[in-house]
């Protein structure tokens, strides 16, 4: 005993310490994995919100530009004849009013000839104009405003413009004609929106046109001097929402958003290195905390285990003596908390055990008496005699095939009835027994009725009391089929009933009154002269004896509609001690 105590006292704290260590290490790795993913998701979400805000601001500015272009078109070009001085004057005044945002403007006819242009925009040969992308795009897509290239117009001030064009219809000398409006719009307003975003090597944004050319970049000077190269353009244009790429020895988060119908794309680039640095710092703090907690838990485990050991072993000795039959022994109520309560409840259990054992013995005697009663009434001589008589008449009538079938069914019926002395058999076997009984009766009564079986295959593995269904079938045949000469139907259904098993035996007979149902369920006579000898009430009593009063047999019936007897039992699988 001393060796066992020493062994347990060493092994158990060791196992607990190892378990705590494994749990702590697992928590550390899980924590690292979770927070790495959390920081990444949080960064992606933040950048995505910034991207949407930036795109909305750009789209708002584009909308302002579009309103200006439409205003020039509808208020000036469509209002005045382009051949008049009034038109020339209105356009010049328009340029003065919009000089803060417009560098120049021009109107060309369908052949590329200039109808009007501002002072800052020189007159160009129509052949050259027709080859320009902005001119061709405007004529191809007449319903769209086209945003073209970015170009330098004021080198001393480093000011750029966007070439913006659209298809127009104008009046010349009273005739309606078509052409192209060209505006050179300062990039300042667009650049100002983009400048609000961070412009660092680790976090920046840039703008691309439809041909993947840079319209804006915070490091334009470095790019122009070939000191810097933007390597994320290809990856940005291939990603649908965001992408994480390995470049230049680090991870980068790339997000792209298209701007309205311009075809432009704003791209946000963020380094993941700063994210990893924050994550590592948090990991170190968390790991140190978890390790400290682990050491404290192991120390407490070793310290407290000893204080629980002695009371537990003394209680164990008491229980061993109790197990040997010394029911008068009492446990010493010592220890702390639950240990003291455990000893007190053990003593209470010991006091009640004698009463319970006596009750068990009394119940066993009652069960044995019931078993004998059931075993004695399992076989109905009338059913056996009638069946054998039918077999003899079939043989005399040379109906050998039917006689052989009936003998086979009868053998199967009694083989399952015996079931090696087991009172609990699988539903599958009980269903075979019921099927054999119905087949025999159907032969005897010359197909007076038809029967069908509807069973959930998943429920057939569960146990049920032997000979539970057959008495219900007997009742359906001798009472439900009474007075019927043809078209009798009996149906067996096995189904899930709110977590339990429901077994229905239904017939289409004349039905019965509630008084008849009460007589069947509560009359002390449990067998009829024509029945199997078990009886519906006996089945109900057996089920309630085994499972309790929540289970048993119920009968529902309607006159001229039929009767349904339902057995309800719990799901119980076959075990070594199931009998």
N, C-alpha and C positions, 0 to 999 in steps of 0.2 A: 504494500500500500504506500509506503514511503517513497519507493521508486516511482510509482505512478504519479504521486503528488509532485515530486521533483520534476518529472518529465513534463507534466502539464504546465507547471509554473514557469518552466523555461521556454517550452515550445509556444504556448499561447501568446505571451508578450512578444516573442520574436515574430510570430506570424502577424500579429497586430501591427508591430512596428514596420515590417516589410510592406504590409497593406497600406499603411498610412503614407509611407515613402512613395509607393507606386501611385497612389491617388494624388499626392502632391505633384509628382513629376507629370502625371497625365494632365492635371489641371494647368500646369505651367505651359505644356505644349498646346492644350486646347485654348488657353488664354491668348497665347501668341498667335495662333491661327485665327482666332475670332477677331482680335483687335487689328491684326494686319488687314484682314478683309474689311473690317469696319472703317478703318482709316481710308482705305482705298475707295470704298463705296461712298464715304462721306465727301472725299475730294472730288470724285466723279459727279456727285450730286451738286456740290457747290459750283464747280466749273460749268456744269450744264445750266444751272440757273443764271450764271453770269453770261453764258453764251446766248441764252434766250433773251435776256435783257438787252444785250448788245445788238442782237439781231432786230429786236423791236425798235430800238432807237434808230438804227440804220434805215429800217423800213419807213419809219416816220419821216426821216429826212428825205428819203427817196420820194415819198408821197408829196412833200413840199415842192420838190423839184418838178414832179409831174404836174402839180397844180400850176406852177409858173409857166411851163411849156404849153399847157392847155389854155391858159389865160392869153398868152401871146397869139396862139392860133385862133381862138374863137373871138377874142375882143379886138384884135388888130388885123390879122391876115384875112379872116372871113368877113370882116366888117367893111373894109375899104378895098377899092380897086387898086391893084398893085401898080398900075400905070399912072396913077395920080400923085400929085405932090402931097396930098393929105396923107397918103399911106407912108411916103418917105418920112414925113414929119413925125407921124405917130410912132414909127419904128425907132427913129432917133431919140425921141422922148422916152420911149420904153427902155432903151439902152442906158440912158442917163439914170432913170429911176432904179434900174436893176444892176447898176455898175458894181455894187458890192459883191454880187454873186456871179454876174455874167461878164466874161472877158470879151466875147465877140459873138456875132450871130450872122447868119446868111440864109438866103432863100434861093433855091435852084429849081429850074423847071425840070421836066421829065428827061430832057436831053443833057442835063448837067450844066446848062448855061445859067449864069448868075442873074437873078432878077433884082436882088438887093443884098448888100453886105455892109457890115459895120466898118469903121475906119481901121480897127486893129486887125481885121482879117483881109489879107490881100486878095485881089481878083485872081482866079485860077482858070487854067484852060479846062474846057468842059470834058475833054478826053481824060484828063487826069482825075476830075471829079467823079466821073462814071466808074472809075476803077477803085475808088475808096470803099472800104468795108461799110462805113456808116451810110453811104449813099445806096449801096446795093441792098443792105439789110432793110432799110426803110421802104424801098420799093417792093421787096419780097413779102414783107409782113406789114401790111398797111394799118393794122389795128394795134400795133405795139410801138411803144417808145423804146428806142435802142440806145443802150449805154455802151459806148465804144472805148477806145484807148485813152490812156492817160499820157499827157505830153507836157513838156516844160515850155512855158510861154514867157516867163520873166526870170531869166537866169540870175540877175542881180539880187532879186528877192526870193529866189528859189520857190516860185509859185507855179503850181501845176493846174491843169484843167482836164475835165472829162469831155470827150466828144459825144454829144447827145443828139440824136436825130429822130425824126418821125415823118411819116407820109402826110402830105397836106393837099388840100384842094383850095384853089384861090381863083379870084376873078381878075381877068386882064382884058381891059377894053370891052367889058361887058360879057366876056366869054369865060365859062368855067373851065379851068385847067388843073392839072395835077403836078405836084413837085415834091421837094424835100426841104424841110426846115432843119438847119444845123445850128446848135448852140454849143459854145465852149464855156462850160460851167466850172467855176473855181472848185478845187477839191477841199477847200478849207473846212467847210461844214461837215463833210464826211470824215476828214482827218480828225476834227475836234471830237467827234463821237468816239472814234477809235482810240484817241489819246487818253480817254478816261480809264481804259483798261491798263493793267500793269505793264510796264515796259522794262522788264528785267531779262537777263539771260536765262533765268529759271522759269519765267512766266511772262508770256507776251502773246499778242495776236497779230494777224495780218489778213489782208484782203486780196482775193484773186478774182480776175475777170473770167469770162466764159472760155478763154483760151489758156487758162492757168497762168496768166501773166500777173505779176505783182502790181496791185493798185495802191497798196499801202503796206509798209513794213517799218517797225520802229528802228530797225538797223539798216535803213536804206543807204546811208553813206558807206557803211562797212561793206554792204553788198556791191555797191557801185565801184568801190576800190578793191574788190575781190578779197577783202580781209575776212569776209563772212559769207557763208553759203547756207541757204535754207534747204535742209535735207528732208523736210517733212511734207513737202507738197504732194508727192506721189501717194504717200500713205493717207494723207488727209482726204484726197479726192476718191480714194477707194473705200473709206470707212462710211458706214451708214449713219452712225450716231457718234461713237467714240472708239478709240483704239489705243492700246498700250503697246509701245514699240521700244525695242532695245536699240539705242543709238549712242555712239560716242561714249561707250562704257557706262551708260546709265539708262534708266527707264523713263519714258516720256508719255504723258497723257495727251492725246490729240483728239480734239473735238471740232466738228465742222457743222455749219448751218448755212443753208442757201438763203439769199436775201431776195424775197419777193419774186417778181418775174424778170428781174434784171439778169439773172444767170450768175451773179456774183456769189462768192462763197467767203464767209468769214471763218477763220481758223484760229482756235485757241490752243496754245502749246504750253504745257506745265510739266516741270520736272518732278519726278517722284522721289528724288533723293531727300528733299526736306521732309517729305512724309515718312520715309523710312527712318530718318534720324529721330523724329518725334516718337515713332513707334518703338524704336529701340530703347529710348530713355524710359518710356512707360513700362516696357518689358522688364528692364532691370529692376525698377521699383517693385513691380508686381512679383517678380521671381524672388527677390529678397524677402518680401512680406510672406509669401507662401512657404519659403524655406523656414523662416522663423516660426511660423504657425506649425509646420510639420515637426520641428524639434520640440516645441512645447507640448504638442499632442503626444509624441512618443514618450517624453518624460512623465507626463500625467498618466499615460497608460501603464507604464511600469510601476509608478507609485501607487495608483489606485487599485491595480489588480490584486495586490497583496491583501488589501483591506477587505476585499470581497471573497478571497479564496477560502479562508477558514470557515466562515458561516456556511458557504456553499457545500463544502466537503462534509461538515457535520450534518447538514440537511440531507445530503446524498446517502450517508450511512443510515440515517433514520428511514429513508425511503427504501433502501435495500432490505432492512429488517421488515418493513411493512410488506414488501414484495414477497418475503419468505413466509408470510402468514401471520406475523405478529401484529394484529390489527389494534392492539391496545397501546402500542408505542406512540409517544407524542414527540413532536419536534420542539426543540428549544427555540423560543422566539427571540432571536438576536439579530445583529447586523443593523444596517441603516436602510431607510426608505423601503423599496420594493422587496428587499431580502427579508425584512421583518414581516411584511405583509404576506410574503410567500409562505413562510413558516406557519403563520396564523391560519391562512387558508388551507394549508395542508392538513392541519389538525381538524378544521371544519369538515374537509373532505373525508378524512378518516372516520369521523363520527357518523356521517351520512352514508358511507359506503355499505355498512351493514344493512341498513334499510333498503338501499338500492339493490344489493345482491339478493336479498330475500324477495323483493319485487320482481327481479329478473327471473329467479327460479320459479316464481308463481306464474309469470307470463310464459315461460318455457313450457310449463305443464299445460297451460291453456292452449298454447300453440300446438303442442303434441296431440292434445285431444282433438283440436280442429283438423289437424292433418289426417288423423285417423278417420275422422268423419268424412273428410273429402275423398280420401283414398277409397273408402268403402262405397262411395256413391259416384265414382267416376264412370263406371261402365253401366250403361242402361241395358238390361237384358232384353227389353222390348226392341230397342234399336238393333241389337245384335241378332235376335231371332228373326226379325223382319228382313234384315239384310241377307242372312243365310237362306231364308225361305225364298227370297227373290233369286238368289244364285241357283238354288235347286231348280226352280221353274225355268230359268234361262237354259240350264243344261238339258232339261227335258225337252225344251223347245228347240234344242240345238243352236241356241244363241251363244256359242262358245266364246266368241270374241268379247261380247258384253259381259259374260260371266267371268272371264279371265280379268277383264278390266276392273270389275267390281271386287273380285278377290284381292287384286293388287292394291286398290284404293283402301279396302278394309284393313289390309295388313299395314299399310302406311299410316292409316288413322290410329290403330292401336300401338304401333311402334312409337309414334310421337306422343301418344297419351301416356306411355310409360316413361319416356325421356330419361331412362337410367335413374329413376327415383328423384330427379330434380323437379322442384316446384316452380322455379324461375327459368324460362327458356327464352331465346331470342325471338323477336317478333316475326322474323323470317320463318322459323319453325312453326310458330303458332298460326301463321298465315297458311302454311302448307297443310296443317291439321284441319283448319277451317275449310280450305279448298277441297280436301279429300272428303270431308263430311258433306259438303254441298254437291260434289260430284256423285257420291253414293245416293243421296236423296233425289237428285235429279234423274238418275237412272231408275230408281224405284218408282218415282212418280211420273215416269215417261215424259220427261221434258215439260212438265206442267209450268215450270218457271225457268227463267234465265238468271244467271248471276254474273257479276263482274267485280273485279278487284282493282281499286285505285290506291296505290301506296307510294309514298315518298321513299325512294330507295335509301336515302340517307338515314331514315329512322329504323330500318329493319334490323340494325345491329343491336338496338337497345333491348333490354330484358322486359318481360311481362309475366304475370302469373300464368301458369299453364292452365289450359282449358278455360280461357276467359271469353273468347269470341264465340266458341261453339254453342254455349247455352243461349246467346242472343240470336244466333242463326236458327236454333231449334224453335225459339219463340216466334221468329219471323215466318218459319215454314208452317207451323201448326196453327198459328193464330192469324198471321198476316195473309197467308195464302188460302185460308179457309173460305170456301164459297167461290173461289176463282177457278175457272176452268182453263184459262189460257192467259198469255201475256203477263204472267207473274214475273216480277223483277226484284232481285235482291242485290244490293250493292254494299261492298265493304270498302270503306275509305280510311286510310291511315295518313295523318297529316300533323303538321306542327300547330299546336294550339297555345299561343302565348307563352312559348318556351317549354311547354309540356307536350305530351303525345295524346292526340285525339283519335279514337277509333269509333267510326260510325258503322252501324249495321242498319241499313234502310230498306224498306220494302214499300211496294205500291198497293198494299192490301187495303181492306176496308177501314183500317184505323181502329182506334179504341177510345173510349171515354176516359176522363180523368179518374173516375171511380175504378175502372179496370186497371189503370196504371198504378194507382195507390195499392190495389190488391196484389199486383205482381211484386211491387217494391217492398211492401210492409207485411204481407200475410206470412205467417209462420210456416205455412206449407211451402217447401222449397222445391218440390218436384211434382210433375204431373204424370199421369199414367202413360202419356204418350211422349213425355220429354226425356231428356238425357239423364236426369237425376241430379244435376248440379243446380240448375235454376238461376234465374237472373238475380234474385235477391242474394243467393249464396255468393255469386260473383262479386256483387257490391260489397258484401261483408268481408270477403277475402281481401279485396283491394284496400278497403279502409283499415283492415287489421295490419296490412303490410305498410301502407304509405301514410295513413292518417285520414281524418275526416274531410280534408280538402279534395280528396280524390274519390272515385267510385263510378257508378253507373247512373245515368239520367235518361229518361224516356220522354220523348215528345211525339205527339200524334194528333192528327186531324182526321175526323170521320170522312170517309170516301177519298182521302188523299194518301194515306199511308202512315207508317210509323218509323221513327228513327230512334234507336238505342245507342247512346254514346258512352264510351268508356274513356275516362281521363286518368292517365298515369304519368308520373314524372319520368324524365330520361335517366336511365340507369344502365351503365355498361357492365358487361360481364367481367367478374373478377374471380380470384381463386376461392373466395369465400361466398360467392353468390350461389345460392341453392334454392 
